[in-house]
Amino acid sequence: MPPPAVPRYSNFTVTGLFGSIYHDIELNQDSHVTILTGPNGCGKTHVLKLYRALLSLDIRSLMASPYSSAAITLSNGSKLSADRAEAGELVLLDLRGMIPGSEPHHAPFSSADMPAESTEDDLPRHIHQVQDGRWIDTHTGRFLSPAYIEQRYGVQVSSEHLRTKIVAANPWLKLLVPEEAPILIDTKRLDTSLYSIPTRTVEPGSNIRVGLARAGAAGRIGEYIDQVRQQITEARRESLIRSQEADEKFAATLLRRSRSTVKEEKLKARYERLTAMHAELNQSGLTGKAVAVQFPPTTNPTERRILNVFIEDWERKLAPLIPVNEKLKVLRRIINEKFVRKTLAFDRRGYMQFLSVNDVAVSVDQLSSGEQHLLALFTMLLFTAHPGSIVLIDEPEISLHAAWKHAFIEDLEQVAGISQLSVIIATHSSAVINGRWDIVRELELPEQ
């Protein structure tokens, strides 16, 4: 049985931040986005990190942060809090849970009981960690799971196993924390070429793979772009399976429907809708050539029965492609509205391409730093973040062109809506806010 769905998080409070700062933050329920703003020193970045640490059950980070208490309230009235205290050289932490209809819960921790944490110094020099917690072998350009690292090299590099142990010992936490840890994006480090590694072999004519090889196959942007290709490939594979099944059953289905009555007007409307959808999918690189066959001016009953079965099969074939196409449409719109004299497109193999106004291929490493930043951010949100994830973005305005900042929240809300993300951003930029004070929460410093 799958774990019960976690209600939305509605409020976050932190007490004693830097010793004296208190914040009580109401999270938006009517929008997928909450904006945090405030003066320098009010702790916006620390709020994001604490929020992530508490929902991730990252005990080390909760112990290391400068606060006394942090609490998250859920829309059903449940509450998860962490109380932190220092006793000499020890740091004590008490996780507490309040769930309607049950007794209070708590789980105490001490820094003296925490297992030693390994660092990159304990690993071979070609094994590195990237910002989102993944590990990479720079000899091969492959991303490695923390479980593989720990088993292969005998070191502890992940807090995930500790989170698993904590939840196993305190099953009440399943009702308070999400299955997936929140994603924290520090846009100052939204790198596109993290390491210089050997160039891997690429196929002639594959613009994006050539570009990625020059930029470094370990680049974060390369990982996100590969996620796009993988989702396109998986959707195509499912569509092909359905197509083969339909072909095998076509004759039997046609015989079974041989006496059915089909109205021409409704049939024509469905056919035209599917033709338009097929053309749209073709623009996203999800199908072959657009359908050029026009619906007949008139049809007899036999023709309508045949066309009806054909259209039903066609609908089933296209169905797996539609969800990924919605993401691709949004990504293409965001990029094509903002990139100057370049157009984002996808070839038939699902590879991303950039074409100049003269149809000259532009590789990813030839994009400006701002263009790479925008591409990496929205590709990650659309194709890497799991549906329903909590995403925390620190200073998204970095590397964004002034005009892009004004459209950022509108773009972000559309992306968050498609992927069902809950997003909290911390920003100094009034251009990013762009009048959306309805979703802004202003953090203040205590009076002197």
Sequence and secondary structure as in RCSB ss.txt:
>XXXX:A:sequence
MPPPAVPRYSNFTVTGLFGSIYHDIELNQDSHVTILTGPNGCGKTHVLKLYRALLSLDIRSLMASPYSSAAITLS
NGSKLSADRAEAGELVLLDLRGMIPGSEPHHAPFSSADMPAESTEDDLPRHIHQVQDGRWIDTHTGRFLSPAYIE
QRYGVQVSSEHLRTKIVAANPWLKLLVPEEAPILIDTKRLDTSLYSIPTRTVEPGSNIRVGLARAGAAGRIGEYI
DQVRQQITEARRESLIRSQEADEKFAATLLRRSRSTVKEEKLKARYERLTAMHAELNQSGLTGKAVAVQFPPTTN
PTERRILNVFIEDWERKLAPLIPVNEKLKVLRRIINEKFVRKTLAFDRRGYMQFLSVNDVAVSVDQLSSGEQHLL
ALFTMLLFTAHPGSIVLIDEPEISLHAAWKHAFIEDLEQVAGISQLSVIIATHSSAVINGRWDIVRELELPEQ
>XXXX:A:secstr
        EEEEEEEEETTTEEEEEE  SSSSEEEEE  TTS HHHHHHHHHHHHHT HHHHHHSS SEEEEEET
TS EEEEEEEEETTEEEEEEEEE TTS  EEEEEEGGGS     GGGS TTEEE TTS EEETTTTEEE HHHHH
HHH     SHHHHHHHHHH GGGGGTS SS  EEEEGGG  S           TT HHHHHHHHH TT HHHHHH
HHHHHHHHHHHHHHHHHHHHHHHHHHHHHHHTTT    HHHHHHHHHHHHHHHHHHHHTTSSSS       SS  
HHHHHHHHHHHHHHHHHHGGGHHHHHHHHHHHHHHHHHSSSEEEEE TTS EEEEETT  B  GGGS HHHHHHH
HHHHHHHHTS TT EEEEE TTTT  HHHHHHHHHHHHHHHHHHT EEEEE   HHHHTT GGGEEE      
